[in-house]
Amino acid sequence: MLLDTYNPLVDEMVQIMDKEGKIVNPDLMPDLTPEEMLKMYKTMRFSRIIDEKTLQYQRQGRMLTYAPNLGQEAAQVGSAAAIKQTDWVAPSFRELGVWLYKGAPLHNIFLYWFGNEMGMHMPKEVRIVPVSVPIASQMQHATVLAFAARYRGLDDVAIAYVGDGGTSQGDFHEALNFASVQNTANVFIIQNNQFAISTRREIQTKAKTIAQKAIGYGIPGILVDGNDVFAMYAVTKEAVDRARRGDGPSLIEAYTYRMGAHTTSDDPTVYRKDEEVEVWKDKDPIDRFRKYLISEGHWDEDKEKEYSDERAQFVKETFETIEQSGEVPLEDIFDHVYAKRTPILEAQYQLKKAFFEKEGK
């Protein structure tokens, strides 16, 4: 059992596939069919295409601020592939691969980033709660989801994602403590992409690994190569199965790298050098997975081009429908905070309404 044998107190990291796409720990290789692996790869590739296209739209002034996922596709898709459709996901704002694998429509995703909160009104079967922008608050949401599932006699697992910077928030520690004490069916995944905007991981904590923070709460913690989709799947599957059996929560640190900016409002060249990024490009999670699939005869360059072209066209068409959907009604901003507008909200609404009427909008 990986969660019992890997020591989070040292730099002992679970890796199954290296950056060349070679299987270096065959004993740990998960039992996945070619169809399952291709679904995972295609989702990762689709995520990258969406990122690349959306960054273009944002630079053209056609999209609001966007948080790219470049470099973190394996950490997201590998873990999402290990859960059931009935399990819950409590995301932050950088889980595109998770949303896609769980079945979130691209229309919804674009709608959200276009400034329309209805984008987070997911189909019932998707089971993704709305994006939580306050850092690490989604960790507590996940514990309540797991607690409620047990109260109702269900075997649902709730998985939460947070960045390395989020581990400095009180919400993170409160969630781990609650989950541990209550023995809830939770899996907490830290996407350690090395930066909390411009703050490096080393400034967040003096702990040798972030995974070792699990020890203080009496739960398993494990460090995983977050650019290795097989390692992410294997460890998450074990943690999810453990939680579903009633053995409590686990903490997974996915060691990865944010190759793009924090958001399109950020300039990463201010706080890191291009040479550092180049080192991590050599560890690209999509490149290594593609090499593996090609070597096994499951994929080739012709299929790659055909799939990429088809998905790029789909992204273009979907985004254009969002552009043509019009602006969000002013009332929507105020009507979904409380069941009934409070006096303060009503005053704010009237103030904004008068402003727009004056401007002729």
N, C-alpha and C positions, 0 to 999 in steps of 0.2 A: 504494500500500500504506500503510494507516494507521500501522502500526508503524514504518515508515521515514520518514514525513513529519511526524508530530506530535512536537514537542520537549518531553520531560518536564521540562526545566530551567526552563521558564516555565509560566505559567498558561494553557497552550494545551490546552483541553479538547474532546474529541470530543463533539459533540451533533448529533443528527439531527432530533429532535422537541422543540420547546420546551414550556413548561409549559401552553400553551394548546392543545396537541395539533396544532400546525401543523408541517409538515415544513420545516425551515429549511436543510437540506443534502440536497437530493434526489439529488445525485450519490453520496451515501454510503448511500442507502436500500437495505437488504438485500432480496433477492428472496425474499419470503415470500408464500405463498398466503393467502387469507382464512381457510382452515381452520387453518393454522399460527398465524396471528395470534390467532385466537379461542381456540385451545388455550392459548396464552401468557397471554392476558387472563384466561381462566377460572381458570387456575392461580393467577394473582396475586390474583384476587378471592376464590378459595377460601382462600388463605393468610390474607387479611385476616379472613375470616369465622371461621376457626379461632382466630386470635389474639383476636378480640373475645369469642368464646364462652369460650375457655379462661381469659381474664382474669376473666370472671364466675365461672367454676367455682372458680378459685383464691381469689377474694375470699369465696366462700361456704364456704371451708374444705374443698372437695371435691378439690382438686388441690394438689400440692406446688409448690415454687418453679418458675417458668416464665420463659423468656426470649422476650419478644415480638419480632416482626419488623416492626412497623409502620413503613412508610416505606422499607423496603429490598427490596420485592417485585420491582422491576424489575432491580436489581442481581443478584438471585438467579435469577429465571426467565429473564431475557434471556440470561444466560451459560449456564444449564443447557440451554436450547433449542439451543445451538450445538454440543453434543457428541453423540456417538453413544451408543446404549444400552450398548454394550460398553466405553465409557470409564469410568474410575474416578473417584469423588469422595471426597476426604478432607475432611470438614467440621469446623467447630468446633461450637458448640451453637446457632447462630442461622442455620440454613440451611433453614428450613421450605419455602420456595419451591422450592429445589433438590431436596429430598427428594420433594416432591409431583410435580414434573415428571419426575423419574427413575422414578417409579412406586412409591415407598414407601407401603405401606398406612397409612391414617390410624389404624387399630387399633394398628399398631406404634408410631407416633409418640406416641399417647396413652399407650400402655403404658410407654414410656420415661419420659415426664414424670410418670407415676404412680409411678415409683420401681422399675420392673421392667426390669432390663437386657436381658431377652429381647426387649424392644421394638426393640433394635438388631440382632436376628437377622433380617436382611432376606432376602427371596427372592433366590435366587442371581443372577437376571437383573438385579437392581437395581444391583448393584455400587457400593454405598455402604459404606464402612468405618464401624465404630462411632464415635459422637461422641467427640471428644478434648477433655476438659475442661482439661488442662494447656495453658496458652496457647501457641499456635504449634507444638506438637509434631506436629500433623497435617501440617505442611509437610514434615517429614522422612519421614513415612509415604508421602506422595505421591511423593517422589523415589524411594523404594524400589520402589513400585508401577510407576513408569515404567521404572526400571532393570531390574526383573524381566521386564516385558513385552518389552523389547528382547532380553534374554537368551534368551527363549523364542521369539523371531522373530515377535512379534505387533506390530501397529501401534496398540495401545491408547495413549490419552493419559490422564494422571492430572492432575486439576484439584484444587487445594487452595484453601480459603477461610480468611481470617484477618481480624481486625479491625485498625484502625489502632494500637491498643495493642499488639497482637501483634508489630508490627514492631520493638518495643524489646527483644524476647526474642532470646537467642542462637540458639534453634532456627530462627528465621526466616532469619537470616543464614547459618547452617550449611547450611540447605536450598538457598538460592539459590546458594551457592558450589559445593555438590556437583552440583546440577543443571547449572550452567554448565560446570564442568570435565568432567563426564561427558556433556554434551550430551543430557540426557534429555528425553523428550517430556512436559514439564510446562507447565502454565499456572497461575500463582499469582495469585489475585484477592484484593486488599485491599478489604474493605468499609469504607471510611473514613466511618463514621457520626458522626465528630467527637468521640466520647467513648470512653474506656476506663473504663467505669463512670462515675466523676465527673471523671476526668482528661481535660482537653481535648487535642485533637490538637496544638495549639501547644506543649504541654509535652512531648510525645513526641519531637519532633525539630525542629531549626531548618531542615531542608531545605525549600525552597520547595514542592516536591511530594514525596509519598511515592514516586511512580512513578520519580523520578530515582534512587532507590537501586539500580535495576537497572543503571545505568551502571557502578557499581563492580564488578559481576560480569560485565560484558561481554555483557549480554543486553538485548533491547528492553524498554523501559518506557513506559507510556502512561497518561495521565489521561483518564478518561471520565465523562460525566454519568451517575452511577449511578441517577438517577431516569428516565432515558430508555431504555426497553426495547430500542428499535431500535439505539441506539448500543452498548449492552452486548452485544447479539447480534452486531452486525457486527464489533466489535473482538475478541470472544472467538472467533468463527468463524475470523477470520484467524489468531489466535494458535494455535488448535487445529490448523488446516490446516498451519501452519508446523511445529508440533511433530511432526505425523504424517508430514511429508515427511522428517523427520530433521534439521531446522534448529535444533533446540534449544528451550529454555524461553523464556517471556515473563512479564512482570509487568504486571498491570493494576490501576490504582487506580480504584475505583468511588467517585466523590465523591457521597455521599448523606447521610442524616440519620436518626438513631434517634429517631422521634417519640414512642416510649413510653419506659418505664423500662428500665434495663439488664436487670433481672429483676424479678419481683414482690417481691423483698426490698429493692428500691432506691426511693428517693424523689428523683426528678430535680429537684423544685422547690427542693431545697437548693442545687443548683449551676448552675441555669439559669433564666431568666425565661420566663414564658408567651409574651411577645412574640416571643421568638426562635423558639419552636416554631410560632407562627402564621405566621411568614414561610415556614417550610418546608412547612407544610400547603398553602400556595398552590402548592407545587411537587410535590404528591402524585403519585407515579408511576402510580397506578391511575386517578386522575381524568384525567390528560392522555392516557393510552392510551384510556380510554373515549371521550373527546371525539373522538379521531382515528377510532376505529372507527365511531362514530355518523355523523361527517361523511362517511365513505366508504360508508355504507349497509350496514355489516356487523353492526350492533348497534343496539338501541333500548332505551328505558326499560322496556318491557313484558318484553323478554327478560331485562333486568337483574334485575327483581323476581322473575320466575319462577325464574331460576337461583339467585339469592341465597336465596330461600325454600327451595328444594329442598336446597341445600347446607347451610343452617343446620339443617334437620331431620336430615340425614345426620350432621352433627357431633353433634347431641344424642343420636341413637340409638347412635352409635359410642361416645361417652363413657360412656353408661349401661351398655354391655356391659363396659367396663373397670372401672367402679365395682363391678359385681357379680362380678368375677372373683376377688375375695378377695386376701388378703395374700400376699406373696412368702414361700415357705418359708425359714426361717433358713439352711438348708444352702446355698441358692443364693448367698448372700452370700460364702461361704467356698470353695465348690467350683469356682469358675471363675477362680481367680487362678493356680494352678499345676496341673499334671496330678495331683499328689498334694499334699494339705495338708502344709505344713511344720510342724514342732513348734510354732512360734510361732502359726501360724494355728489349729492344733488347740487350743492353750491358749485362744486368744481365743474360739473357737467354744464350747468347754465353759463358759467364763465367761458368755457371753451366754445359752447354753441354760439354765444354772442360774438366771440372773436372770429369764428369762421364765417358767420353771417356778414360781419363787417367787411371781411376780406373777399366776400363774394364766392365763398367755396361751399 
